[in-house]
């Protein structure tokens, strides 16, 4: 079988492979080109990876094993190039990296559900090598309990996706291990925290955003999907849940997005009153509790507001009077949506869209 193994170590060798690909198609026939025999591909050089054109990716359609290595003196390989290359191996069964610098450009990592012991150990090793470079981490039901504290010191964005099928926190103390320390804060760089609850369950095993937010003291942007924000009642006058945590924080939020949520509107108004001074973006969607009082409170206590969204909020109808009230108290307002369908004049400097 011809070319069962291909080894690329320089850009010259890549050029020879391109020439061979041309010969395969025009001299050996298209059947050969559409069913290439190569099963093992070895890449020994950063230069070789950067030189591989997409035109010869079809030659890798039947590759089962890919081995990549390069010396530490060579240029780091961007994840973009590596990702495009891996996409060319639909039948790949074995992938070997012999130098962690190959992933030097990785900044965003999403962990999908894996709970096998071997996977947990692999995740731990991966964070040891890549953690300091990560800027964004998305956790979806992956057991990350074996990670060492401080593994991601430069993490700026944390997203937790929690559902009844793959709960993100059925593991004891995982988030506390990752982001808490008796002596110092583990993740001081996190500025954006997103929590998505996909499905509901009565199991009581799932992560609640209010249990992790207190240790993320530098968060300025909070995005919450499908979560009960909590509130206060006559029986329990002190605010509870996420709203209670936000009221106690020293650092006000600049961006708050809340989708498919429940809360007591009076407690949310208290949040705007006491912590709305730096709020620039408020996005409310598919929630019944927002009322015109929210707009009045924003006009009084959120002078830096630039964007206000309230689509799908049945208790808050859009009107030109509502926009006038908001703009009067928020001179920096640039976006208001949804716009009212009734005839009216859009204020100068304000844009928007209809629902």
Backbone torsions as a table, in degrees:
resi	resn	phi	psi	omega
1	UNK	NA	129.2	-175.9
2	UNK	-75.9	140.3	173.1
3	UNK	51.7	47.7	175.4
4	UNK	-66.8	-32.3	178.4
5	UNK	-125.8	132.3	175.8
6	UNK	-123.1	131.8	177.7
7	UNK	-122.5	124.6	-179.1
8	UNK	-114.7	124.6	179.9
9	UNK	-126.7	-12.0	178.2
10	UNK	-144.4	168.1	175.7
11	UNK	-65.4	-26.3	177.4
12	UNK	-64.8	-41.4	179.4
13	UNK	-66.0	-32.3	175.8
14	UNK	-65.5	-41.6	178.1
15	UNK	-60.8	-38.2	177.7
16	UNK	-65.8	-36.4	179.0
17	UNK	-68.0	-37.6	176.1
18	UNK	-61.3	-43.3	178.3
19	UNK	-63.4	-42.0	178.5
20	UNK	-62.6	-37.8	178.8
21	UNK	-62.0	-40.4	177.8
22	UNK	-63.1	-42.1	179.3
23	UNK	-65.0	-39.2	179.7
24	UNK	-59.0	-43.1	-174.8
25	UNK	-73.7	-38.9	-171.6
26	UNK	-98.5	-18.9	-178.8
27	UNK	-111.9	-35.4	-177.7
28	UNK	-96.5	-11.8	177.1
29	UNK	105.1	152.3	-177.2
30	UNK	-69.2	-26.7	178.4
31	UNK	-61.0	-38.7	177.9
32	UNK	-65.8	-42.0	-177.7
33	UNK	-68.3	-34.1	-177.8
34	UNK	-82.5	-12.9	177.3
35	UNK	-132.9	66.5	-174.8
36	UNK	-63.9	144.8	-174.9
37	UNK	-85.4	-8.1	-173.7
38	UNK	-64.4	127.1	179.8
39	UNK	-113.1	-23.6	-178.1
40	UNK	-128.7	126.4	177.6
41	UNK	-123.6	124.6	177.4
42	UNK	-115.1	127.7	178.4
43	UNK	-118.2	119.3	-172.9
44	UNK	-106.9	5.2	-172.8
45	UNK	-148.1	139.1	172.9
46	UNK	-58.5	-41.7	-179.7
47	UNK	-58.8	-38.5	-179.4
48	UNK	-64.4	-42.2	179.8
49	UNK	-63.4	-46.1	-178.0
50	UNK	-65.6	-21.2	-176.2
51	UNK	-93.1	-9.4	-176.1
52	UNK	-72.8	115.6	179.4
53	UNK	-81.9	153.4	179.9
54	UNK	-64.9	-19.0	-177.6
55	UNK	-64.6	-23.0	179.7
56	UNK	-104.1	4.8	176.5
57	UNK	-56.1	-35.2	178.0
58	UNK	-58.5	-22.2	178.6
59	UNK	-69.5	-13.9	-179.0
60	UNK	-97.2	10.1	-172.9
61	UNK	-59.8	-28.6	-177.4
62	UNK	-110.2	11.1	178.7
63	UNK	-66.7	129.5	178.8
64	UNK	-100.9	-29.8	-175.3
65	UNK	-128.4	129.4	177.7
66	UNK	-124.3	126.8	177.6
67	UNK	-122.4	126.9	-180.0
68	UNK	-125.5	130.5	175.2
69	UNK	-151.2	154.9	175.7
70	UNK	-163.0	160.0	-177.7
71	UNK	-75.3	153.6	-177.2
72	UNK	-70.2	-12.4	178.2
73	UNK	-79.6	-13.7	-174.7
74	UNK	-81.8	165.9	177.9
75	UNK	-64.5	140.7	177.9
76	UNK	-66.8	147.2	-178.0
77	UNK	-92.0	120.9	177.8
78	UNK	-62.4	143.9	179.0
79	UNK	-61.1	-29.2	178.9
80	UNK	-59.6	-45.6	-179.8
81	UNK	-66.2	-42.3	-179.3
82	UNK	-66.2	-39.8	179.9
83	UNK	-63.0	-44.1	178.8
84	UNK	-63.5	-36.2	179.3
85	UNK	-68.0	-45.1	-178.8
86	UNK	-63.1	-31.3	179.4
87	UNK	-65.5	-15.0	-179.1
88	UNK	-87.0	3.6	-176.9
89	UNK	-117.9	75.9	-176.9
90	UNK	-67.1	-20.7	-177.3
91	UNK	-111.8	18.9	-177.5
92	UNK	-65.6	129.3	178.3
93	UNK	-115.6	-17.8	-178.6
94	UNK	-140.4	127.6	-179.3
95	UNK	-131.4	119.8	-175.7
96	UNK	-119.5	125.9	174.1
97	UNK	-113.6	128.3	-177.5
98	UNK	-106.9	5.2	178.1
99	UNK	-151.6	121.6	-175.7
100	UNK	-64.7	-19.2	179.7
101	UNK	-63.2	-14.4	178.0
102	UNK	-61.0	-24.4	-178.0
103	UNK	-105.9	23.4	-173.2
104	UNK	-60.6	-26.8	-177.6
105	UNK	-86.7	-0.4	-175.9
106	UNK	-68.7	124.9	178.3
107	UNK	-126.8	-19.3	-179.5
108	UNK	-121.8	127.8	-178.3
109	UNK	-131.4	127.7	176.0
110	UNK	-119.0	123.8	-178.6
111	UNK	-104.3	113.3	177.2
112	UNK	-87.2	167.0	-171.4
113	UNK	-57.7	118.5	171.9
114	UNK	-148.3	129.1	-176.9
115	UNK	-131.5	12.1	179.3
116	UNK	-78.4	144.8	-177.5
117	UNK	-54.1	-40.7	-179.4
118	UNK	-63.3	-37.4	178.7
119	UNK	-66.3	-41.1	179.5
120	UNK	-60.0	-44.1	178.8
121	UNK	-64.7	-39.3	178.9
122	UNK	-64.5	-40.6	178.3
123	UNK	-61.9	-41.6	179.4
124	UNK	-61.6	-44.6	178.6
125	UNK	-65.1	-37.7	-179.3
126	UNK	-64.5	-43.2	179.4
127	UNK	-66.2	-34.3	178.7
128	UNK	-61.2	-35.9	-178.3
129	UNK	-86.4	-35.7	-169.9
130	UNK	-108.9	-18.8	-172.6
131	UNK	-49.9	-47.5	-178.3
132	UNK	-60.6	-20.6	-178.6
133	UNK	-95.0	-13.2	-175.0
134	UNK	-69.1	137.0	175.6
135	UNK	-110.7	-26.3	-179.4
136	UNK	-137.6	134.4	179.7
137	UNK	-129.4	125.6	175.4
138	UNK	-114.8	119.7	-178.3
139	UNK	-109.5	121.6	-179.5
140	UNK	-128.4	82.0	174.5
141	UNK	71.6	15.0	178.6
142	UNK	-91.7	135.8	178.0
143	UNK	-76.0	107.1	179.2
144	UNK	-110.0	23.5	-174.4
145	UNK	-68.4	-16.5	-178.2
146	UNK	-89.2	-1.2	178.3
147	UNK	-67.9	146.5	178.5
148	UNK	-84.1	143.5	175.8
149	UNK	-55.6	137.9	180.0
150	UNK	80.0	16.8	-177.5
151	UNK	-67.8	-24.7	-177.1
152	UNK	-126.5	70.0	-174.1
153	UNK	-68.4	-20.4	-177.7
154	UNK	-106.7	13.7	-179.3
155	UNK	-63.3	128.0	-178.7
156	UNK	-107.6	-28.7	-176.8
157	UNK	-129.6	125.5	177.3
158	UNK	-120.6	126.9	177.2
159	UNK	-126.5	127.7	177.3
160	UNK	-115.2	123.0	177.4
161	UNK	-108.1	115.8	-173.1
162	UNK	-117.0	127.1	175.2
163	UNK	-145.0	172.0	-174.5
164	UNK	-72.9	-16.7	-178.8
165	UNK	-87.6	-46.8	180.0
166	UNK	-126.5	75.9	-179.6
167	UNK	-63.4	140.1	-175.1
168	UNK	-82.9	-9.9	-174.0
169	UNK	-142.5	52.8	169.7
170	UNK	-88.5	1.8	-178.0
171	UNK	-100.9	129.9	-171.8
172	UNK	-66.6	126.8	171.6
173	UNK	67.9	18.6	-175.7
174	UNK	-62.6	-54.4	-176.9
175	UNK	-66.2	-35.0	176.8
176	UNK	-64.0	-38.2	178.9
177	UNK	-65.4	-37.4	-176.7
178	UNK	-76.2	-38.7	-167.9
179	UNK	-122.6	6.8	177.0
180	UNK	-122.8	152.7	176.9
181	UNK	-153.7	147.1	178.4
182	UNK	-68.5	-25.7	-173.0
183	UNK	-106.8	-28.7	-175.2
184	UNK	-157.5	162.2	177.4
185	UNK	-76.7	133.3	-173.3
186	UNK	-80.3	-36.4	-174.5
187	UNK	-123.3	71.4	-175.3
188	UNK	-71.8	-16.2	-174.3
189	UNK	-90.1	-8.6	-175.9
190	UNK	-66.9	121.5	179.0
191	UNK	-113.3	-22.1	-176.3
192	UNK	-124.4	126.3	178.8
193	UNK	-126.6	124.3	179.6
194	UNK	-122.3	133.2	177.1
195	UNK	-126.7	123.0	179.6
196	UNK	-120.2	117.4	173.0
197	UNK	-100.0	111.5	-173.3
198	UNK	-82.1	-46.7	-179.2
199	UNK	-128.0	159.4	178.1
200	UNK	-101.7	155.4	179.9
201	UNK	-158.9	154.0	178.2
202	UNK	-97.5	10.7	-175.3
203	UNK	-68.8	-27.2	178.2
204	UNK	72.7	20.3	-176.6
205	UNK	-102.8	-1.6	-167.5
206	UNK	-89.9	157.5	178.9
207	UNK	-70.7	136.5	173.5
208	UNK	-109.8	135.2	-177.3
209	UNK	-60.6	-30.9	-178.1
210	UNK	-70.7	-12.1	178.8
211	UNK	-87.2	-17.4	179.4
212	UNK	-108.7	-27.8	-176.7
213	UNK	-59.1	-35.9	-179.1
214	UNK	-58.4	-27.7	-179.4
215	UNK	-93.0	-2.2	174.9
216	UNK	-103.2	69.3	-168.2
217	UNK	-70.2	-16.5	-178.1
218	UNK	-98.9	6.2	179.1
219	UNK	-63.6	129.2	177.1
220	UNK	-115.6	-19.5	178.6
221	UNK	-120.9	122.7	-178.4
222	UNK	-122.9	127.4	178.7
223	UNK	-123.9	121.0	-175.1
224	UNK	-126.8	126.5	-177.9
225	UNK	-124.3	120.9	173.6
226	UNK	74.0	23.6	-175.9
227	UNK	-115.9	143.3	173.1
228	UNK	-76.0	120.7	-175.8
229	UNK	-78.6	-11.8	-178.6
230	UNK	83.5	-162.4	-178.4
231	UNK	157.6	-160.7	-179.9
232	UNK	-129.4	153.5	177.5
233	UNK	-133.1	174.9	176.7
234	UNK	-62.1	-37.9	180.0
235	UNK	-72.1	-33.6	-180.0
236	UNK	-128.1	83.2	-173.1
237	UNK	-67.6	-25.7	179.3
238	UNK	-77.9	129.2	-178.8
239	UNK	-57.0	139.0	-179.2
240	UNK	-117.4	176.1	175.3
241	UNK	65.2	-151.9	-174.7
242	UNK	-64.0	-41.3	179.7
243	UNK	-61.8	-38.2	177.5
244	UNK	-62.3	-41.7	178.2
245	UNK	-64.4	-43.7	-178.3
246	UNK	-64.2	-35.4	179.5
247	UNK	-68.4	-26.6	-178.1
248	UNK	-90.2	-11.1	-177.3
249	UNK	-72.7	145.6	177.4
250	UNK	-78.4	-32.1	-175.4
251	UNK	-95.9	115.6	177.9
252	UNK	-69.5	152.6	177.0
253	UNK	-77.4	149.1	172.0
254	UNK	-103.1	-25.7	178.8
255	UNK	-134.8	129.4	177.1
256	UNK	-135.5	120.0	176.6
257	UNK	-120.1	125.9	-177.8
258	UNK	-130.6	122.0	-176.1
259	UNK	-130.0	135.3	177.4
260	UNK	51.5	56.4	-173.9
261	UNK	-120.1	168.6	173.4
262	UNK	-130.1	142.9	174.3
263	UNK	-170.7	169.8	174.0
264	UNK	-87.1	122.3	-175.0
265	UNK	-59.3	-34.4	-178.0
266	UNK	-64.5	-36.1	178.6
267	UNK	-71.7	-35.6	176.9
268	UNK	-64.9	-37.9	176.6
269	UNK	-63.0	-37.0	176.8
270	UNK	-64.3	-37.8	177.6
271	UNK	-61.8	-46.1	178.9
272	UNK	-63.4	-38.1	-177.8
273	UNK	-66.4	-42.5	-173.7
274	UNK	-97.3	-19.6	-175.4
275	UNK	-133.4	21.4	-177.0
276	UNK	-97.5	4.6	-171.6
277	UNK	-65.6	-27.3	-178.1
278	UNK	-111.2	5.8	-175.9
279	UNK	-67.0	124.4	178.9
280	UNK	-108.0	-31.3	-178.4
281	UNK	-132.9	126.6	172.3
282	UNK	-125.4	118.8	-177.1
283	UNK	-121.1	112.9	178.0
284	UNK	-118.4	133.0	-176.8
285	UNK	-148.6	139.9	173.4
286	UNK	52.0	46.8	178.6
287	UNK	-135.8	139.2	-173.1
288	UNK	-88.4	-18.4	-170.5
289	UNK	-78.3	-26.3	-179.6
290	UNK	-61.9	136.9	179.8
291	UNK	-130.0	172.7	176.2
292	UNK	-56.2	-21.9	177.8
293	UNK	-62.8	-28.0	177.1
294	UNK	-61.9	-43.2	179.6
295	UNK	-65.8	-43.2	178.0
296	UNK	-59.4	-41.3	-178.8
297	UNK	-68.8	-39.3	176.4
298	UNK	-61.1	-43.0	-178.7
299	UNK	-62.0	-29.9	-177.5
300	UNK	-89.9	-31.0	-167.7
301	UNK	-126.1	3.6	179.7
302	UNK	-127.8	69.3	-174.0
303	UNK	-66.5	-19.6	-177.7
304	UNK	-96.1	6.5	-176.5
305	UNK	-60.8	130.2	179.3
306	UNK	-113.5	-29.9	-177.2
307	UNK	-136.3	136.0	175.9
308	UNK	-136.1	120.3	179.1
309	UNK	-120.3	138.6	178.3
310	UNK	-149.2	42.6	-178.9
311	UNK	-69.7	141.1	176.5
312	UNK	73.0	17.4	178.9
313	UNK	-100.0	102.1	-171.1
314	UNK	-65.5	-23.1	-179.1
315	UNK	-89.2	3.7	-176.4
316	UNK	-136.6	101.8	179.9
317	UNK	-90.1	138.4	179.4
318	UNK	-74.3	141.2	177.4
319	UNK	-155.6	159.3	178.0
320	UNK	-68.1	-31.8	177.2
321	UNK	-64.4	-38.1	178.0
322	UNK	-63.0	-42.5	178.2
323	UNK	-64.9	-42.6	179.5
324	UNK	-60.5	-42.0	180.0
325	UNK	-63.1	-44.0	-177.7
326	UNK	-67.8	-43.0	-178.6
327	UNK	-66.0	-34.4	-179.6
328	UNK	-63.1	-36.5	-179.5
329	UNK	-95.0	-15.3	-177.4
330	UNK	-126.4	82.0	-174.0
331	UNK	-64.6	-18.3	179.7
332	UNK	-86.4	1.2	-175.6
333	UNK	-59.1	126.4	-179.9
334	UNK	-121.0	-18.2	-175.1
335	UNK	-139.3	132.6	179.8
336	UNK	-140.4	117.6	-177.6
337	UNK	-150.1	140.6	5.2
338	UNK	-82.5	148.7	175.0
339	UNK	-72.8	150.3	176.6
340	UNK	-68.6	148.9	179.3
341	UNK	-83.5	-17.5	180.0
342	UNK	-72.0	153.4	179.6
343	UNK	-59.6	140.9	179.7
344	UNK	-177.5	175.1	-178.5
345	UNK	-110.5	125.3	177.6
346	UNK	-77.5	128.5	-177.2
347	UNK	-61.5	147.9	-179.0
348	UNK	-61.7	132.9	179.9
349	UNK	87.3	-3.7	-179.3
350	UNK	-109.6	132.8	175.6
351	UNK	-118.7	170.2	179.0
352	UNK	-178.8	-171.3	179.1
353	UNK	-151.0	157.0	177.3
354	UNK	-83.1	154.4	-179.2
355	UNK	-75.3	NA	NA
